[in-house]
Amino acid sequence: MTNTMERERMVIVGNGGVGKSSMIQRYCKGIFTKDYKKTIGVDFLERQIEIDGEDVRIMLWDTAGQEEFDCITKAYYRGAQASVLVFSTTDRASFDAIKEWKRKVENECNEIPTVIVQNKIDLIEQAVVSADEVETLAKMLNCRLIRTSVKEDINVASVFRYLATKCHQLMTQTYDQVTSGNNSTQQTSTHPPYSNAPTISAFSPTFTKSSSGTIVLRPAKKSSGSSAARKRKIVLKKCGIL
Ligand SMILES: Nc1nc2c(ncn2[C@@H]2O[C@H](COP(=O)(O)OP(=O)(O)OP(=O)(O)O)[C@@H](O)[C@H]2O)c(=O)[nH]1
């Protein structure tokens, strides 16, 4: 592991009990526990994955869902490159709070790639939100929607791979702009267009492309670390992006 490895910092927010800590534990440690242990303030775990043949370290900040911790947690939103807004299928208030969570994150770090996660999809029979209203909210907030079950390990990895890929693309664009000396009018938006983004559905855990718009998330192809990739890392480091 070199100190030039790309690092992507993500924050996971949402009401208490929606499954944020469970999601991070599932992704980073491969475990799930039924016990509910309230997060006090913030917690942190990381995992290394490969995107486009490059090693990327994903740093996941788990934040407390209770408002009483807001002043502590908001300090951790700063500098985040992506965010995950989580609500639970069985908790109406957590769904209603999603807009507010997005606002809180944006107050600290402007617009960053963001995913809305509807967790506990294994409890769909006890759902207190309809599929339509969830999809409408995601469109309105211009966010990708991913339905997950941390318990059944459905789509959890898709959430983080999707965001890591977005962050990686943004870093690559920044690199291209720096190396081509283009810092004028052709500035690319830091927020990709999501309005027509398909939903990643918990009902297609095999991630095959379906007519309903479910998208395919394939593992990145391994490539031998090219000299271009190495140069890119050096430039990114010099730009203070790493
Ligand atoms: N059925 C089901 N239960 C889940 C799922 N994900 C998490 N849980 C349970 O939901 C409860 C709360 O999960 P946590 O991960 O602690 O929730 P949190 O959002 O981190 O909560 P705070 O720390 O209070 O913000 C735990 O009992 C988990 O076992 C899921 O996908 N399905």
The ligand as an SDF file (V2000), in Angstrom:
LIG
                    3D

 32 34  0  0  0  0  0  0  0  0999 V2000
  -34.4620   -6.9210    9.2110 N   0  0  0  0  0  0  0  0  0  0  0  0
  -33.4010   -6.1210    9.0630 C   0  0  0  0  0  0  0  0  0  0  0  0
  -32.8180   -5.5400   10.1460 N   0  0  0  0  0  0  0  0  0  0  0  0
  -31.7510   -4.7380    9.9600 C   0  0  0  0  0  0  0  0  0  0  0  0
  -31.2180   -4.4880    8.6640 C   0  0  0  0  0  0  0  0  0  0  0  0
  -30.1850   -3.6350    8.8080 N   0  0  0  0  0  0  0  0  0  0  0  0
  -30.0620   -3.3720   10.1050 C   0  0  0  0  0  0  0  0  0  0  0  0
  -31.0090   -4.0210   10.8260 N   0  0  0  0  0  0  0  0  0  0  0  0
  -31.2300   -3.9840   12.2780 C   0  0  0  0  0  0  0  0  0  0  0  0
  -31.6540   -2.6770   12.6080 O   0  0  0  0  0  0  0  0  0  0  0  0
  -31.1790   -2.3120   13.9120 C   0  0  0  0  0  0  0  0  0  0  0  0
  -30.4740   -0.9840   13.8670 C   0  0  0  0  0  0  0  0  0  0  0  0
  -29.2980   -1.0970   13.0900 O   0  0  0  0  0  0  0  0  0  0  0  0
  -28.0500   -0.1280   13.2580 P   0  0  0  0  0  0  0  0  0  0  0  0
  -27.0960   -0.4860   12.1770 O   0  0  0  0  0  0  0  0  0  0  0  0
  -27.5380   -0.1580   14.6360 O   0  0  0  0  0  0  0  0  0  0  0  0
  -28.7400    1.2890   12.9950 O   0  0  0  0  0  0  0  0  0  0  0  0
  -28.0710    2.7470   12.8860 P   0  0  0  0  0  0  0  0  0  0  0  0
  -28.7180    3.4280   11.7490 O   0  0  0  0  0  0  0  0  0  0  0  0
  -26.5880    2.6440   12.8490 O   0  0  0  0  0  0  0  0  0  0  0  0
  -28.5530    3.4190   14.2580 O   0  0  0  0  0  0  0  0  0  0  0  0
  -27.8920    4.6660   15.0950 P   0  0  0  0  0  0  0  0  0  0  0  0
  -26.5360    4.2320   15.5470 O   0  0  0  0  0  0  0  0  0  0  0  0
  -28.8290    4.8770   16.2500 O   0  0  0  0  0  0  0  0  0  0  0  0
  -27.8540    5.8580   14.2030 O   0  0  0  0  0  0  0  0  0  0  0  0
  -30.2810   -3.4570   14.3740 C   0  0  0  0  0  0  0  0  0  0  0  0
  -31.0290   -4.2780   15.2530 O   0  0  0  0  0  0  0  0  0  0  0  0
  -29.9630   -4.2200   13.0920 C   0  0  0  0  0  0  0  0  0  0  0  0
  -29.7540   -5.6020   13.3250 O   0  0  0  0  0  0  0  0  0  0  0  0
  -31.8450   -5.1240    7.5330 C   0  0  0  0  0  0  0  0  0  0  0  0
  -31.4670   -4.9840    6.3700 O   0  0  0  0  0  0  0  0  0  0  0  0
  -32.9330   -5.9200    7.8030 N   0  0  0  0  0  0  0  0  0  0  0  0
  1  2  1  0
  2  3  2  0
  2 32  1  0
  3  4  1  0
  4  5  2  0
  4  8  1  0
  5  6  1  0
  5 30  1  0
  6  7  2  0
  7  8  1  0
  8  9  1  0
  9 10  1  0
  9 28  1  0
 10 11  1  0
 11 12  1  0
 11 26  1  0
 12 13  1  0
 13 14  1  0
 14 15  2  0
 14 16  1  0
 14 17  1  0
 17 18  1  0
 18 19  2  0
 18 20  1  0
 18 21  1  0
 21 22  1  0
 22 23  2  0
 22 24  1  0
 22 25  1  0
 26 27  1  0
 26 28  1  0
 28 29  1  0
 30 31  2  0
 30 32  1  0
M  END
$$$$
